[in-house]
């Protein structure tokens, strides 16, 4: 039986969303960004029902790749930190590549 705590993949999702939200105002129409790398530590357990908040700060850019320092905290303490990379994509070409994969 698993303990009643925030799962690591959920913490990662919150961190990824913080990074996407941080870059959203800088994306052009028809662009988005996909996660391409994550390196985080889950430092402390968070009981179910507690509020979790994540922050993302750009630490490096290389063309379409943006690297963030990410952290997450609950109502008491920092629960995770690390780095996360996202790559800017053009939605139309990305969706076209996905459609070709589906046809295989």
Number of C-alpha atoms within 10 A of each C-alpha: 3 5 9 11 13 18 15 16 10 10 23 24 12 19 28 24 15 21 26 20 13 15 17 13 8 10 14 10 8 10 15 18 20 13 17 12 12 17 12 18 14 17 14 14 17 21 13 11 9 12 11 17 16 22 19 24 17 16 13 12 13 8 8 10 16 21 22 24 19 26 25 22 19 18 11 10 13 18 22 21 22 17 20 25 23 22 17 18 17 14 14 11 12 12 12 11 11 11 11 9 9 8 6 5
